[in-house]
Each structure stands twice: as structure tokens, then as C-alpha cells.
Amino acid sequence: MPLSDALRARKSIRAFKPDPVPEALIRDLLEDARRAPSGTNIQPWKVHVVAGDVRQRLEREVLAHRETDPEDAAAEFPRKPGARRDPYLGRMRTLGKAMYGLLEIPKGDQAANWRQWGRNYQFFDAPVGLIFTIDRDLDAMSFLDVGMFMQTLMLAAAERGLGTCAQGAWNNFWTVTRRVLEVPEDEYIICGMSLGWPDEAAAVNRLEAEREPVDAFARFHGF
Ligand SMILES: Cc1cc2nc3c(=O)[nH]c(=O)nc-3n(C[C@H](O)[C@H](O)[C@H](O)COP(=O)(O)O)c2cc1C
């Protein structure tokens, strides 16, 4: 598949078939992802690949914790509130409206919203979950590197017909993830990702997230 086709094929998948993803195939994806660039080539990415019993335990324990302590939902690394203002807030709302429309969740139905967001912690039923961590003493430049790694992995998956969804949701309830996966104390848990075979019949997978036109974000100088 040409790269430009993989770029267009990739989109976030939020419903998966139960069919397993063989370890060898995941290793192939990681082989591709490690080609991602990183500042001074420090390759700061670390990833826990989770399936089977461990995946089940992670899901069970995070969901239980979320029910008993829903307020314990902040990322462990410093975050800023900028995404909660326009134009970002407006884009977030557009996405939410489209997604909840496909899921037939009425506006303002808090209980259904809570349940749907909880699907993140089931990796949307994907057979494989990925948890990305980074050493605590690295800064924003290295977070960029992990983002590039993740996108390379998602494109490699798209090329093979696999679906993915990057999941910032996994930077919440990180105390549980740390305990279950034995993540060292000197690493932040920064993101998760669902990986599996897309359920083509699921309405939510019809979501096409809008994009701003090039001229809304690019300024050309010296042309
Ligand atoms: C860093 C990052 C974190 C994300 N976190 C979540 C998440 O927690 N849950 C979710 O359903 N989607 C999540 N997404 C998916 C975005 O909503 C999605 O990429 C965006 O709406 C664009 O849609 P597309 O991926 O289908 O092109 C995340 C994406 C990125 C890049």
C-alpha cells in the first residue's frame, strides 16, 4: 500500500472484532515504528504490549477503580488547560457531537457518556492494548518523539488492515496501570492505544473527523 493510501486509510477505530493479533505481527509493527525520528536519536519511547489475561486484569482493575474513585482522573505529568478554549474546544465539541450521534447517545445523557468514555479502558474490545511511557526527566521534545513513534505505528498498522485508536484516556487512573504492568516509578504513563481488526459493521467506525483547511494553520513565508 502506498504511504499516501495508508495515511488516508488510518482513522481512529473504536470497535474491534475479537480475532487475535499474532505477536509476530505486533513485532513487525514495532520494527516499522522504531524507524520514527527522534531528537538527537535518543529514541525515548517505551511501550507495554498487553493482551490475554493481563489485558483482562488491567481492564477490570482500572474500571473498578474508576467506579470507586472517579475523581482520581488526572494525568501524572504536567498538563495545561489550553485545549479547553476556542478554537480547540469548538473542534472537540464537533467531534463529540458526531461520535455521540453515531452511538445514538443523547446530548446531556451523563450516564451514557460515562459508560462510553469507560470503553477506552476496555480498549474498545481490541485484543491488544499498548501503553506508552516515557522517562520522567525528559521534556516536551521527547514527548514529540513518542508522538512520531505512535503515528508511525498507526500507519504501519493501517497498511496491514489493522485498526488503532490513540488513547490519552490512559493517562488517567495511572496508579492502577502502574501497579498492574509494574511500570517503574521513574516513568510517566502518557498514552494508550487500542490495536486490532476493525469491526466494519460498527456505526462508530463510520466517524470521519473533520480537518481544518491548510490555510487555517499554515503561513507561507518567502514564496
Ligand atoms: C494523543 C491522542 C490522544 C487521543 N486520545 C483519545 C482517547 O482517549 N479516546 C478516544 O476515543 N480517542 C482518542 N484520540 C483519537 C482522536 O479523537 C482522533 O485522532 C481525532 O478525533 C482525529 O480523528 P481520526 O484519528 O479518526 O483521524 C486521541 C488521539 C491522539 C493523537
The ligand as a Tripos MOL2 file, in Angstrom:
@<TRIPOS>MOLECULE
LIG
   31    33     1     0     0
SMALL
NO_CHARGES

@<TRIPOS>ATOM
      1 C1         -2.6390   11.9020   21.6320 C.3       1 LIG1
      2 C2         -4.0310   11.4220   21.2780 C.ar      1 LIG1
      3 C3         -4.8870   11.0370   22.2820 C.ar      1 LIG1
      4 C4         -6.1600   10.5670   21.9670 C.ar      1 LIG1
      5 N1         -6.9730   10.1130   22.9780 N.ar      1 LIG1
      6 C5         -8.1700    9.5270   22.6710 C.ar      1 LIG1
      7 C6         -8.9410    8.9000   23.6820 C.ar      1 LIG1
      8 O1         -8.5660    8.8600   24.8550 O.2       1 LIG1
      9 N2        -10.1000    8.3040   23.3180 N.ar      1 LIG1
     10 C7        -10.5450    8.2960   22.0220 C.ar      1 LIG1
     11 O2        -11.6180    7.7400   21.7530 O.2       1 LIG1
     12 N3         -9.8220    8.8890   21.0290 N.ar      1 LIG1
     13 C8         -8.6420    9.4820   21.3180 C.ar      1 LIG1
     14 N4         -7.8510   10.0160   20.3280 N.ar      1 LIG1
     15 C9         -8.3180    9.9750   18.9360 C.3       1 LIG1
     16 C10        -8.7310   11.3590   18.4220 C.3       1 LIG1
     17 O3        -10.0080   11.6830   18.8750 O.3       1 LIG1
     18 C11        -8.6620   11.3340   16.8780 C.3       1 LIG1
     19 O4         -7.3440   11.1070   16.4680 O.3       1 LIG1
     20 C12        -9.1580   12.6240   16.2480 C.3       1 LIG1
     21 O5        -10.5140   12.8270   16.5420 O.3       1 LIG1
     22 C13        -8.9750   12.5930   14.7180 C.3       1 LIG1
     23 O6         -9.6890   11.5220   14.1830 O.3       1 LIG1
     24 P1         -9.0110   10.3380   13.3750 P.3       1 LIG1
     25 O7         -7.9470    9.7140   14.2460 O.co2     1 LIG1
     26 O8        -10.1420    9.3820   13.1130 O.co2     1 LIG1
     27 O9         -8.4220   10.9070   12.1200 O.co2     1 LIG1
     28 C14        -6.5890   10.5080   20.6150 C.ar      1 LIG1
     29 C15        -5.6970   10.9140   19.6180 C.ar      1 LIG1
     30 C16        -4.4490   11.3600   19.9270 C.ar      1 LIG1
     31 C17        -3.4970   11.7570   18.8210 C.3       1 LIG1
@<TRIPOS>BOND
     1     1     2 1
     2     2     3 ar
     3     2    30 ar
     4     3     4 ar
     5     4     5 ar
     6     4    28 ar
     7     5     6 ar
     8     6     7 ar
     9     6    13 1
    10     7     8 2
    11     7     9 ar
    12     9    10 ar
    13    10    11 2
    14    10    12 ar
    15    12    13 ar
    16    13    14 ar
    17    14    15 1
    18    14    28 ar
    19    15    16 1
    20    16    17 1
    21    16    18 1
    22    18    19 1
    23    18    20 1
    24    20    21 1
    25    20    22 1
    26    22    23 1
    27    23    24 1
    28    24    25 2
    29    24    26 1
    30    24    27 1
    31    28    29 ar
    32    29    30 ar
    33    30    31 1
@<TRIPOS>SUBSTRUCTURE
     1 LIG1         1 GROUP 0 **** ****
